[in-house]
Amino acid sequence: MSALMVLFYSFTLWLGLYLLRRSPQLPGMRYAGLGLVAYAVGLLLAGFTVNLPELARWHGTVALIPALCWALAIRALWSHANQSPLPRRPVALIVTATLFFALGSALFLLPQAWFTNDVILLLIGMDLLALGFAMARLDAWEEGAALLPDMLRSALMTGLGVVIFGGQIVLVMAIEGTAMSLQLLLIGTISTVILIEMLAPQWQNNLDNLFFTPTVQTERAQLQAVASALTRTDTGLDVVALDEREFTRLTRRALAHLADLEHLAASPLIHLPLIDARLRQTHQPDSTLTRATLLKQLLTESIEHLKPPQGTSGISDEWRYYNALYFPYVLGLKPYSRRYDYHDLDTPARAALDWLQTSVPERTLYNWQNKAAELIARELRELS
């Protein structure tokens, strides 16, 4: 493989894993990340096809996976754009990258004499990198979080590891020659360094589950989540000065992440005056973990305020906003998932979920959640 291909392989593999680690629950981020990882694998096979002809038959198959992931990412983005407006710059970058990606794919698949396949692959890689960055930028905008400090830190840490360990192999190759065994060792070392850096938190949690008690596991997972969230906190955002639309959007995102302490810790809403007041009342230490916990309590209480005054549960129209938030976000249930087991639920919860599944379309539930988020955001602003 050429030095340029090794560089593109390293960067696309890192960015793909970064997107998957940052927000794997979002379809656009997930598909964009998988597309970058698939492209890295395809580029790797393309680089060794010359010396290993038996890989040539897989080259075309692997090259189709990034295109499929791209299409799925664009579909997820289009679906989201129909629900709420998106900022213009990342969307414009995605549209431009899509056009060039389609052009590069056509040049790769159709006979032509202008560019070699290696050049076309690198051009397609640049389009995928643009898509990945634009998706990450949209995710940061939606969450009210910072992107560049966290991304640059991750890139620098990974790059240092690649240079330190991969550089030793490059030095040997400069002395002994670029034998196939050394090339494979270089790629294997680079891949290992990137995987360790990007997947280390998950591996650490798995090891914690093997050696520590549940209490220690929970505390370590919370501290790790907060430490990760701190690198994505937008310290320059004044949540009090936000207009109503932006405040409602951030409230909607916080509600969607009610069970995810890492995302709550990165939410600008942890700096609400209400949180400051509760810190003073409870005499708790002013830390990101404490603020995220208090934000979760505050949002849960706001959801309870949506409950009609009469009765403890219900499936009538007046219960729609409460049910739309309580069951998916407080209880963590997925009303439209066919793989979910509802046998352990109590009778009121089962009745409410049956009502959602049989009488409420998914789009309607989403609209109810948006309206409920508006009501909660209005209450938070009035109390602040």
C-alpha positions as CSV (number, residue, x, y, z in Angstrom):
1,M,0.0,0.0,0.0
2,S,1.1,3.5,-0.7
3,A,1.7,6.0,2.1
4,L,-1.3,8.0,1.0
5,M,-3.5,4.9,1.2
6,V,-2.2,4.1,4.7
7,L,-3.0,7.6,5.8
8,F,-6.6,7.5,4.4
9,Y,-7.1,4.1,5.9
10,S,-6.1,5.3,9.3
11,F,-8.1,8.5,9.2
12,T,-11.3,6.9,7.9
13,L,-11.2,4.0,10.4
14,W,-10.7,6.5,13.2
15,L,-13.5,8.8,12.1
16,G,-15.9,5.9,11.6
17,L,-15.3,4.5,15.1
18,Y,-15.5,8.0,16.5
19,L,-19.0,8.5,15.1
20,L,-20.1,5.1,16.3
21,R,-18.8,5.9,19.8
22,R,-20.2,9.4,20.0
23,S,-23.9,8.7,19.2
24,P,-24.5,5.1,18.1
25,Q,-28.2,5.4,18.8
26,L,-28.8,7.9,16.0
27,P,-29.3,6.2,12.7
28,G,-27.5,8.9,10.7
29,M,-24.4,8.8,12.8
30,R,-24.5,5.0,12.9
31,Y,-24.7,4.5,9.2
32,A,-22.1,7.2,8.5
33,G,-19.7,5.5,10.9
34,L,-20.3,2.1,9.5
35,G,-19.8,3.5,5.9
36,L,-16.4,4.9,6.9
37,V,-15.3,1.6,8.5
38,A,-16.5,-0.3,5.5
39,Y,-14.6,2.1,3.2
40,A,-11.4,1.6,5.3
41,V,-11.7,-2.2,4.9
42,G,-12.4,-1.8,1.1
43,L,-9.4,0.5,0.8
44,L,-7.3,-2.1,2.7
45,L,-8.3,-4.8,0.3
46,A,-7.7,-2.6,-2.7
47,G,-4.2,-1.8,-1.5
48,F,-3.3,-5.5,-1.2
49,T,-5.1,-6.7,-4.4
50,V,-2.0,-6.2,-6.5
51,N,0.1,-8.6,-4.3
52,L,-2.8,-10.9,-3.3
53,P,-4.9,-11.5,-6.4
54,E,-7.3,-13.8,-4.5
55,L,-8.7,-10.7,-2.8
56,A,-9.7,-9.1,-6.1
57,R,-13.0,-10.8,-6.2
58,W,-14.0,-9.3,-2.9
59,H,-13.0,-5.8,-3.9
60,G,-16.1,-4.8,-5.7
61,T,-18.4,-6.3,-3.1
62,V,-16.8,-4.4,-0.2
63,A,-16.9,-1.2,-2.3
64,L,-20.7,-1.4,-2.4
65,I,-21.1,-1.3,1.4
66,P,-20.1,2.4,1.8
67,A,-22.6,3.4,-0.8
68,L,-25.4,1.5,0.9
69,C,-24.4,3.0,4.3
70,W,-24.3,6.5,2.7
71,A,-27.8,6.0,1.3
72,L,-29.2,4.9,4.7
73,A,-27.5,7.9,6.4
74,I,-29.0,10.3,3.9
75,R,-32.4,8.6,4.3
76,A,-32.2,9.1,8.1
77,L,-31.1,12.7,7.6
78,W,-34.0,13.3,5.2
79,S,-36.5,11.8,7.7
80,H,-35.1,14.0,10.4
81,A,-35.2,17.1,8.2
82,N,-39.0,16.5,7.6
83,Q,-39.5,16.6,11.4
84,S,-37.4,19.6,12.3
85,P,-35.3,22.2,10.4
86,L,-31.6,21.6,10.3
87,P,-28.7,24.2,10.0
88,R,-27.8,25.0,6.5
89,R,-24.0,24.6,6.4
90,P,-23.7,20.9,7.4
91,V,-26.7,20.1,5.1
92,A,-25.1,21.9,2.2
93,L,-21.8,20.0,2.9
94,I,-23.7,16.7,2.8
95,V,-25.5,17.6,-0.4
96,T,-22.2,18.6,-2.1
97,A,-20.4,15.5,-0.8
98,T,-23.3,13.3,-2.1
99,L,-23.0,14.7,-5.6
100,F,-19.3,14.1,-5.7
101,F,-19.7,10.6,-4.1
102,A,-22.2,9.7,-6.9
103,L,-19.8,11.0,-9.5
104,G,-16.9,9.1,-8.0
105,S,-18.9,5.9,-7.8
106,A,-19.9,6.3,-11.5
107,L,-16.2,6.7,-12.5
108,F,-15.3,3.7,-10.4
109,L,-18.0,1.4,-11.9
110,L,-18.0,2.6,-15.5
111,P,-15.1,2.2,-18.0
112,Q,-13.1,5.4,-18.3
113,A,-9.4,6.3,-19.0
114,W,-9.1,9.6,-17.0
115,F,-8.4,8.3,-13.5
116,T,-7.1,5.1,-12.0
117,N,-9.1,3.2,-9.5
118,D,-6.8,4.2,-6.7
119,V,-7.3,7.9,-7.3
120,I,-11.1,7.4,-7.5
121,L,-11.1,5.5,-4.2
122,L,-9.2,8.3,-2.5
123,L,-11.7,10.9,-4.0
124,I,-14.6,8.8,-2.7
125,G,-12.8,8.7,0.7
126,M,-12.7,12.5,0.8
127,D,-16.5,12.5,0.2
128,L,-17.1,10.0,3.0
129,L,-14.9,12.1,5.4
130,A,-17.0,15.2,4.5
131,L,-20.2,13.2,5.2
132,G,-18.8,11.9,8.5
133,F,-17.8,15.4,9.7
134,A,-21.1,16.9,8.6
135,M,-23.1,14.2,10.5
136,A,-21.0,14.8,13.6
137,R,-21.6,18.6,13.3
138,L,-25.3,18.0,13.1
139,D,-25.2,15.7,16.1
140,A,-23.3,18.4,18.2
141,W,-25.8,21.1,17.1
142,E,-28.8,18.9,18.1
143,E,-27.3,18.1,21.5
144,G,-26.1,21.7,22.2
145,A,-22.6,20.2,22.6
146,A,-19.2,21.1,21.4
147,L,-17.5,19.0,18.6
148,L,-14.1,20.2,17.6
149,P,-12.3,20.1,21.1
150,D,-13.5,16.5,21.6
151,M,-12.8,15.4,18.0
152,L,-9.3,17.0,17.8
153,R,-8.4,15.5,21.2
154,S,-9.4,12.0,20.0
155,A,-7.6,12.5,16.7
156,L,-4.4,13.7,18.4
157,M,-4.4,10.8,20.9
158,T,-5.0,8.3,18.2
159,G,-2.4,9.9,15.9
160,L,0.3,9.9,18.5
161,G,-0.3,6.2,19.1
162,V,-0.1,5.4,15.4
163,V,3.1,7.5,15.0
164,I,4.8,5.9,18.0
165,F,4.0,2.3,17.3
166,G,3.6,2.4,13.5
167,G,6.7,4.6,13.1
168,Q,8.9,1.9,14.4
169,I,7.7,-0.5,11.7
170,V,8.2,2.2,9.1
171,L,11.8,2.7,10.2
172,V,12.4,-1.1,9.8
173,M,10.8,-1.0,6.4
174,A,13.1,1.9,5.4
175,I,16.1,-0.3,6.3
176,E,15.0,-3.8,5.3
177,G,12.6,-2.9,2.5
178,T,8.8,-3.0,2.1
179,A,8.2,-6.7,2.4
180,M,4.6,-8.0,2.4
181,S,5.0,-9.2,6.0
182,L,6.1,-5.8,7.2
183,Q,3.2,-4.1,5.4
184,L,0.7,-6.5,7.1
185,L,2.4,-5.8,10.4
186,L,2.1,-2.1,9.9
187,I,-1.6,-2.2,9.0
188,G,-2.3,-4.6,11.9
189,T,-0.5,-2.3,14.4
190,I,-2.3,0.8,13.1
191,S,-5.6,-0.9,13.3
192,T,-4.9,-2.2,16.9
193,V,-3.9,1.2,18.1
194,I,-7.1,2.8,16.7
195,L,-9.3,0.1,18.0
196,I,-7.8,0.3,21.5
197,E,-8.1,4.1,21.7
198,M,-11.7,4.2,20.4
199,L,-13.1,1.1,22.1
200,A,-11.2,1.4,25.4
201,P,-14.3,2.7,27.4
202,Q,-16.4,-0.3,26.3
203,W,-13.7,-2.7,27.1
204,Q,-13.2,-1.1,30.5
205,N,-16.9,-1.5,31.3
206,N,-16.8,-5.2,30.3
207,L,-13.8,-5.8,32.5
208,D,-15.5,-3.9,35.4
209,N,-18.5,-6.3,35.0
210,L,-16.2,-9.2,35.5
211,F,-14.2,-8.1,38.6
212,F,-16.3,-5.5,40.5
213,T,-19.6,-5.5,42.4
214,P,-22.7,-4.0,40.8
215,T,-22.4,-0.9,43.0
216,V,-18.8,-0.3,41.9
217,Q,-19.7,-1.0,38.3
218,T,-22.5,1.6,38.4
219,E,-20.3,4.3,40.0
220,R,-17.4,3.7,37.6
221,A,-19.8,3.8,34.6
222,Q,-21.3,7.1,35.8
223,L,-17.9,8.7,36.4
224,Q,-16.7,7.5,33.0
225,A,-19.8,8.8,31.3
226,V,-19.4,12.2,32.9
227,A,-15.7,12.3,32.0
228,S,-16.6,11.7,28.4
229,A,-19.4,14.3,28.5
230,L,-17.0,17.0,29.8
231,T,-15.0,17.0,26.6
232,R,-18.2,17.7,24.7
233,T,-19.6,20.5,26.9
234,D,-20.2,23.8,25.1
235,T,-19.0,26.2,27.8
236,G,-19.8,29.2,25.6
237,L,-23.5,28.5,25.4
238,D,-25.8,30.6,27.6
239,V,-28.8,28.5,28.2
240,V,-30.8,31.4,29.8
241,A,-30.3,33.6,26.7
242,L,-31.6,31.0,24.3
243,D,-34.7,31.8,22.3
244,E,-37.8,29.8,22.9
245,R,-37.3,27.6,19.8
246,E,-33.7,26.6,20.7
247,F,-34.6,26.0,24.4
248,T,-37.5,23.7,23.4
249,R,-35.2,21.8,21.0
250,L,-32.6,21.2,23.7
251,T,-35.3,20.2,26.1
252,R,-36.6,17.7,23.6
253,R,-33.1,16.2,23.2
254,A,-32.6,16.0,27.0
255,L,-36.0,14.2,27.4
256,A,-34.9,11.7,24.7
257,H,-31.7,11.0,26.7
258,L,-33.4,10.8,30.1
259,A,-31.8,7.4,30.7
260,D,-28.4,8.3,29.3
261,L,-26.3,10.1,31.9
262,E,-23.5,10.8,29.5
263,H,-25.7,12.8,27.2
264,L,-27.5,14.5,30.0
265,A,-24.1,15.6,31.5
266,A,-23.3,17.2,28.1
267,S,-26.6,19.0,27.9
268,P,-26.5,22.8,28.4
269,L,-29.6,22.4,30.6
270,I,-27.5,21.3,33.5
271,H,-26.7,25.0,33.9
272,L,-30.3,26.1,34.4
273,P,-30.9,28.4,37.3
274,L,-33.3,25.7,38.6
275,I,-30.4,23.4,38.9
276,D,-28.4,26.1,40.7
277,A,-31.2,26.6,43.2
278,R,-31.5,22.8,43.9
279,L,-27.8,22.6,44.5
280,R,-28.1,25.3,47.2
281,Q,-31.2,23.7,48.7
282,T,-29.7,20.2,49.0
283,H,-26.1,21.4,49.8
284,Q,-24.7,18.9,47.3
285,P,-21.3,19.4,45.7
286,D,-21.4,21.4,42.4
287,S,-20.2,18.8,40.0
288,T,-21.3,17.7,36.5
289,L,-22.5,14.4,37.8
290,T,-24.6,16.0,40.4
291,R,-26.1,18.5,37.9
292,A,-26.9,15.7,35.4
293,T,-28.6,13.7,38.2
294,L,-30.6,16.8,39.2
295,L,-31.6,17.5,35.6
296,K,-32.9,14.0,35.3
297,Q,-35.0,14.5,38.4
298,L,-36.3,17.8,37.2
299,L,-37.3,16.4,33.8
300,T,-39.0,13.4,35.5
301,E,-41.0,15.7,37.7
302,S,-42.0,17.8,34.8
303,I,-43.3,14.7,33.0
304,E,-45.3,13.9,36.1
305,H,-46.9,17.3,35.9
306,L,-48.4,16.3,32.6
307,K,-50.4,13.6,34.3
308,P,-54.2,14.5,34.5
309,P,-55.3,15.2,38.1
310,Q,-57.8,12.4,38.2
311,G,-56.7,8.7,38.3
312,T,-53.3,7.1,38.4
313,S,-53.2,5.9,34.8
314,G,-55.3,6.1,31.7
315,I,-55.5,5.7,27.9
316,S,-57.8,8.6,27.0
317,D,-56.8,11.6,24.9
318,E,-56.0,13.7,28.0
319,W,-53.3,11.2,28.9
320,R,-51.6,11.4,25.5
321,Y,-48.7,13.8,26.5
322,Y,-47.9,12.0,29.7
323,N,-48.0,8.5,28.1
324,A,-45.9,9.7,25.1
325,L,-43.0,10.7,27.4
326,Y,-43.4,8.5,30.5
327,F,-43.3,5.0,28.9
328,P,-40.6,5.6,26.2
329,Y,-38.3,7.8,28.3
330,V,-39.0,7.2,32.1
331,L,-39.6,3.5,31.8
332,G,-37.4,3.0,28.7
333,L,-40.0,1.0,26.8
334,K,-40.2,0.8,23.0
335,P,-43.9,0.7,22.1
336,Y,-43.3,-0.3,18.4
337,S,-40.5,-2.8,18.9
338,R,-41.5,-6.3,18.0
339,R,-38.6,-7.8,19.9
340,Y,-39.6,-6.2,23.2
341,D,-41.0,-8.5,26.0
342,Y,-43.9,-6.9,27.8
343,H,-44.8,-9.8,30.1
344,D,-43.2,-8.3,33.2
345,L,-45.2,-5.1,33.0
346,D,-48.0,-4.3,35.4
347,T,-51.6,-4.0,34.1
348,P,-51.7,-0.2,33.7
349,A,-48.5,-0.1,31.7
350,R,-49.5,-3.0,29.5
351,A,-52.9,-1.3,28.8
352,A,-51.2,2.0,27.9
353,L,-48.7,0.2,25.6
354,D,-51.5,-1.7,23.9
355,W,-53.3,1.5,23.3
356,L,-50.2,3.1,21.8
357,Q,-49.5,0.1,19.5
358,T,-53.1,-0.3,18.3
359,S,-54.5,3.2,18.2
360,V,-51.6,5.6,17.9
361,P,-49.4,5.8,14.8
362,E,-45.7,6.2,15.4
363,R,-45.7,9.6,13.7
364,T,-48.6,10.8,16.0
365,L,-46.6,9.7,19.0
366,Y,-43.6,11.7,17.8
367,N,-45.8,14.8,17.4
368,W,-47.2,14.3,20.9
369,Q,-43.6,14.1,22.3
370,N,-42.7,17.3,20.6
371,K,-45.8,19.1,22.0
372,A,-45.1,17.7,25.5
373,A,-41.5,18.9,25.2
374,E,-42.8,22.4,24.4
375,L,-45.0,22.3,27.5
376,I,-42.1,21.2,29.7
377,A,-39.7,23.7,28.2
378,R,-42.3,26.5,28.9
379,E,-42.6,25.4,32.5
380,L,-38.8,25.3,32.9
381,R,-38.4,28.8,31.5
382,E,-41.2,30.1,33.7
383,L,-39.6,28.6,36.9
384,S,-36.1,29.8,36.0
